[in-house]
Amino acid sequence: MAEPKNPRPLDEVKDLYTRGLYLQAYERFRPFGPFAEIRDTDALLMAGRLANNLGSSRLAAALHRRAFRKDPGHAEARYFYAYTLLTLRG
């Protein structure tokens, strides 16, 4: 399951996320499938952000690294990869 048929759910997830409603955002994110199966860069980044705010910083770092490796030219992927490196290595 790479991403749902309707691309709008990611916009809804982002809206819930920016309002601090992380559990609701996670529930809305579930149609994207398990984090390990996500292929879309934007979905990987959102999965990482959700994982971080729901208490799994290791998973978040892994998802952000995967997003960057998949699409190194993606601006947000670069940002979160750099943030991950700074967090892990100082």
Buried (B, 14 or more C-beta within 10 A) or exposed (E): EEBBEEEEBBEBBBEBBEEEBBEBBBEBBEBBBEBEEBEBBBBBBBBBBBBBBBEBBEBBBBBBBBBBEBBEEBEBBBEBBEBBBEEEEE
